[in-house]
C-alpha cells in the first residue's frame, strides 16, 4: 500500500484554495497554477516536452487543460493508461455568508462549527475524517489522487512497464470544451510516442445511492445524456375568446405530464436502469405581456440512456408526443363542450390534429419546398444569432427552430422535436474486446486486493450515474446514432459542434474510481478522507500495475 494520505490531502487543499468556478477566470488561474506545480517536479524539469498547458478550442472562454505523461523504463511496452479529472467547480453562492471561506477547507470547517447543521454533517465535521469545501468532493481530491500517482511514477519510472498520461481538464461542469479539446493532444501523443491507450481511469466523485447505503462504488462505463427539446406552436387567440385558439402552454403541460417521471422511458441494460426523464425548462416564447395567448412554447428534458441510441430516443419521444398531443386535444374538446353547455354558446368542434415532426423532417420538407432560398436564409439567420453572446446553445437552437417554422405553409399547431445541447455518449463496458476484458479483470483483482484494509464494501456497477467527461473517451454509438444528433440539433456546425471522430480515434475503455462523499454542488459538500485519500489512490495504482504488468 502506498502511504499517500498526507500528500494527497496537501494536493487537495492546494487545488481547492484556487477558486475555479466554471466559465470564470478561475479556470485559467488553476490551470496555470497546476502547470507551474508540475513544472517544478524534477522529471518534467528534465523532460519539459512531457508536459503541456493547452488552451481549449472553439471556446467563448479563455481556459486551459494541463496534460503530462511519464514514460516507464521497466520494459519496452507501449501500453498506456490515462488518468483524468476536471479542475473546474460549480459556483459558491450557496455558501451565502460563508462564501469567502468556501474554498478554504480549514477556515470553512472552523466556521461551520458555529452553524446549525444536519446531524450527519455535524457528526462528519466532528469526526476528523471528513473534509468540507467547494470542490473537495467534485472533484479536486480525485485530481489530487491522480496528481500523486503521476508524481510517484515520475520519481519511480523504473516501476512502470508502459506509460501514464495525466489529464486535468476544464469546463466539465458546463460544456466539456476541456476534454473535447484534449482529444487532439491525446491523438497527437498517440502518433508521436506510439502510445497504445488501453484504459482511462476517471476520478469523479461517488455517493450513496440511497439513504443508509454504505457501499463505495466504482463504475465501469457511464450513463449517456441527451437534451430532447420541443418547440410547440398553438393557435393564437384573445383570452376573452379562449376556445377559438389553442394555448401552446396547454400542449407543453400535457407533454411534460406524459414524459416526466415516465418509467416507460427508463433504459435498462446490464441489469441497471436509468432514472426517467424530467423537465429542465418549460416556458412560452412571448417577449412581454399581452392579452393574446402565446404563439409558441419551449420545453426540454434531461434524458439518460444506457443502451438506447439518440435515434431510438427520437422515435420514443415522437410517439410520446403524439400521445400527449392527442390527450390535450381530447381534454380541450371535453372542456369546450362543458363550457358551451354552461354558457349556452355554440360548440363549434375541434378540427386540429396531432402533428409531431423531428427537426430533420421539418428542415427536409422546407428545403424540398424552398430550395437554396431557405438554406441561405437560415445560414444568414444563424450567423446573425451568433452575435448575441447571451444565447446559450439551448436557446440558440430554439430560435433557429422558431425561424424555420415561419416558412411552414401549414401553421396549424405542432410539436417540433430536436436536440438543443451537448450529447454525452453512453459507454458500455461489457468485455466485448481484449482491452475491456483486461480492464474488468484488473479492476476485479484490485478490489479484491484492497477490500480487506477498508471497512465498507467496495462495489462495482456498470454505469456511472452522473454526467462526466468519461463520455468523451469512447463511443458505443454507430454512425446512425450520431447522425441523429447532428441532423436534429439546429445549432450544429454554428453554435455547437463535436468532432465525434476524435472520440472514435481514442476509443479507450473507461472506469471511474473517485472520492466518496456527500452533498456535491451543495453548501455542505464534503468527502471522506480515509477512502478518498488512501483507498482511491491505491485502488487506481493497483489497476494501473495490473494493466501494465
KEZA-404619 format. One record per residue (C-alpha): residue in three letters; x, z, y. Coordinates in steps of 0.2 Angstrom, whole numbers, plus 5000, padded with zeros to 4 digits. Layout:
<sites>
ALAXZY...
</sites>
This chain:
<sites>
UNK500050005000UNK500649965017UNK500750115029UNK499950025043UNK498650135051UNK499650185067UNK500250015070UNK498549935068UNK497750065079UNK499050035093UNK498749855092UNK496849885093UNK496949995108UNK498149875117UNK496949725114UNK495349825119UNK496149885135UNK496149705141UNK494349665146UNK494049495139UNK492149455141UNK491749285136UNK491649155149UNK492649255161UNK494449255167UNK494749395155UNK494849275141UNK496349185149UNK497149355153UNK497049425135UNK497749255128UNK499249265139UNK499549445135UNK499449415116UNK500649265118UNK501849375128UNK501749515114UNK502149385100UNK503549305110UNK504349475110UNK504449485091UNK506249435085UNK505549305073UNK504649205087UNK506149235099UNK507149135086UNK505849015081UNK504848985098UNK504048825091UNK503148935078UNK502149005092UNK500948915105UNK499748955119UNK498448815120UNK497048785132UNK495348735125UNK494748555125UNK493248485134UNK492848665141UNK492048715158UNK493048875157UNK494948895158UNK495448995142UNK496648985128UNK496949005110UNK498549095103UNK499249015086UNK500849065077UNK501549045059UNK502849115048UNK503749015035UNK504049115019UNK505849105012UNK505449174995UNK505149004987UNK504848824992UNK502948824991UNK501848745005UNK500348845001UNK499748915017UNK498449055022UNK497649055039UNK497149225046UNK495849205060UNK494949315073UNK494149305090UNK494849395105UNK493349375117UNK491949505118UNK490149525124UNK489849605141UNK489949785146UNK488449805157UNK487549905144UNK488850045147UNK488050075164UNK488950225172UNK490250225159UNK490650035162UNK492350075169UNK492850165153UNK492050035141UNK493749955137UNK494750115136UNK494350205119UNK495150365123UNK494350385140UNK492650325134UNK492650445119UNK493050595131UNK491650545142UNK490450515128UNK490650705123UNK489650745138UNK488250625134UNK486650645124UNK486950545108UNK486050505092UNK486550625078UNK487550495068UNK488550435084UNK488950615088UNK489550655071UNK490650505071UNK491350555088UNK491750725082UNK492450665065UNK494150595072UNK493950445061UNK492950335072UNK493450235087UNK492250185101UNK492350055114UNK491949875118UNK492749755106UNK493449895094UNK492249835080UNK491849655086UNK493249615083UNK494849665091UNK495349785076UNK495149635065UNK496349535076UNK497549685076UNK497549695057UNK498049505057UNK499249535070UNK500049675060UNK500249565045UNK500949425055UNK502249545062UNK502649615045UNK502949445037UNK503949395052UNK505149535048UNK505049505029UNK504849315027UNK505849345010UNK504249425003UNK503249265007UNK503149124995UNK502249005006UNK501649015024UNK500549125035UNK499649055050UNK498849165063UNK497449105075UNK496749215088UNK495349115096UNK494249125112UNK492449095115UNK491749145098UNK490349235107UNK489649085116UNK490048905111UNK491548915099UNK492648805110UNK494148905104UNK494048875085UNK493548695088UNK495048665099UNK496248755087UNK495748625073UNK496848495082UNK498348615081UNK498048665063UNK497948475058UNK499548435068UNK500448585059UNK499748525043UNK500648355046UNK502148415054UNK502548555042UNK501648495026UNK500548645026UNK499448655011UNK497948755018UNK497248855003UNK496248985011UNK495649055028UNK495349245030UNK494249295045UNK494249475051UNK492549485059UNK491549655058UNK490449715044UNK489049835045UNK487749925034UNK486349805028UNK485049945029UNK484850125033UNK485950235021UNK486950085015UNK488650155010UNK489449985005UNK490849905014UNK490549715012UNK491749575010UNK490949405012UNK491349235003UNK490749095014UNK489549105028UNK487749085034UNK487348925044UNK486448925061UNK485348795069UNK484348805085UNK482748695082UNK481848665098UNK480148595103UNK479648505119UNK477748525119UNK476648425130UNK474748465133UNK473448385144UNK473448455162UNK471848525170UNK471248635184UNK471048815177UNK469248805183UNK468948665170UNK469948745156UNK469148645141UNK469548475150UNK471348495146UNK472548575133UNK473748705138UNK475448675130UNK475748865131UNK474248875119UNK475148755107UNK476848845109UNK476049015105UNK475248945089UNK476848865084UNK477849025086UNK476449115076UNK476748985062UNK478648995062UNK479149165067UNK479449285053UNK478849155040UNK479549195023UNK479249015018UNK480648975030UNK481949085022UNK483348995012UNK483849064996UNK485449024987UNK486649104975UNK485449254974UNK485449284993UNK484049255006UNK484249215024UNK483149315037UNK481649205043UNK481749115060UNK481249205076UNK481049135093UNK482449155106UNK481549075121UNK479749025125UNK479248955142UNK478248825151UNK479248705162UNK478148725178UNK479348745193UNK478148855203UNK476448925203UNK474948815204UNK473148825198UNK473448675186UNK473948715168UNK475748665164UNK476248495159UNK477448545146UNK478148695137UNK479848735128UNK480248845114UNK481748865102UNK482048965087UNK483549045078UNK483648965060UNK484849025047UNK485248925032UNK486248945015UNK485948785006UNK484748685017UNK485448545027UNK485048515046UNK483948365039UNK483048475027UNK482648595042UNK481948455052UNK480748405038UNK480248585035UNK479848615053UNK478948455056UNK477748505043UNK477548675050UNK477248605067UNK475848495060UNK475048645053UNK475248745069UNK474548595080UNK473048575068UNK472648765069UNK472748765088UNK471548615089UNK470348695077UNK470448855087UNK470248765103UNK468648675096UNK467848835090UNK468148925106UNK467548775116UNK465948765106UNK465648955108UNK465948945127UNK464648795128UNK463348895118UNK463549045130UNK463648945146UNK462448805142UNK463748675147UNK463848525135UNK465148525121UNK465948355123UNK467048375107UNK468948365104UNK469748195102UNK471648255102UNK472548235085UNK474148325079UNK475648225084UNK477448285080UNK479048175082UNK480848215080UNK481848165095UNK482648025085UNK480947955081UNK480447955099UNK482047885105UNK482047745092UNK480247705097UNK480647695116UNK482247585113UNK481147465102UNK479847455117UNK481047455132UNK482747405125UNK484347425136UNK483247465152UNK482847635143UNK484547665136UNK485347635153UNK484147745162UNK484447885150UNK486347875151UNK486247875170UNK485048025170UNK486148125158UNK487648095170UNK486648155185UNK486048305175UNK487948345170UNK488248385189UNK487148535188UNK488348655180UNK486948795180UNK486148705165UNK486648765148UNK486648655133UNK484848715128UNK484048675145UNK485048515147UNK484348455130UNK482548495136UNK482748405152UNK483348245143UNK481848255131UNK480648285146UNK481348125155UNK481248025139UNK479448075137UNK478947995154UNK479247825145UNK478047865132UNK476447755134UNK475347875124UNK475348035134UNK474248125123UNK474848305118UNK476348305106UNK477748415100UNK479548335100UNK480748425088UNK482548425092UNK484148525091UNK484748595108UNK486348695104UNK487848705093UNK487648695074UNK488648825065UNK488848745047UNK488448845032UNK489848875019UNK489548905001UNK491048974991UNK490548944973UNK492148894964UNK491748714964UNK493648674966UNK495348744962UNK495648824979UNK493948904979UNK494248974961UNK495949044966UNK495249124982UNK493749204972UNK494949264959UNK496249334971UNK494849424981UNK494149504965UNK495849564960UNK496249634977UNK494549734977UNK494949804960UNK496649854966UNK496149934982UNK494550014977UNK495250174969UNK496050234985UNK494450224995UNK492950324993UNK491550204997UNK491050044987UNK491949884992UNK490649754988UNK490749564989UNK489249454994UNK489149264996UNK488649235014UNK489249315029UNK487549355038UNK488149335056UNK488649185067UNK490549175066UNK491949045068UNK492149045049UNK490848905050UNK492148785058UNK493548785045UNK492548705031UNK491048595029UNK489748595015UNK488548465023UNK488648275019UNK488648135032UNK486748135032UNK486548315036UNK487748305050UNK486948145057UNK485348245058UNK486148355070UNK487048225081UNK485548105082UNK484248245086UNK485248335099UNK484848245116UNK486448315124UNK487548245110UNK489048155117UNK488748215135UNK488448405137UNK488848435119UNK489948365105UNK490848425090UNK492148325080UNK491548365063UNK492948255055UNK494148385061UNK493248515051UNK493248405036UNK495148375038UNK495548565037UNK494148605024UNK494848765018UNK493848895008UNK493549055019UNK493149235016UNK492849375028UNK493749545027UNK493449635043UNK493249805051UNK491749915046UNK490750005059UNK489050015069UNK488249955085UNK489149795088UNK488649725105UNK487949895110UNK488550045120UNK488950145105UNK490050005097UNK491250095085UNK492250065070UNK492850175055UNK494650195056UNK495150235038UNK494350075032UNK494749965047UNK496550015050UNK497050045032UNK495949965019UNK495649795028UNK497549755031UNK497949805013UNK496549705006UNK496949555016UNK498849575011UNK498349584993UNK497349424994UNK498749335003UNK500049394990UNK498949344975UNK498549174983UNK500449134986UNK501149204970
</sites>
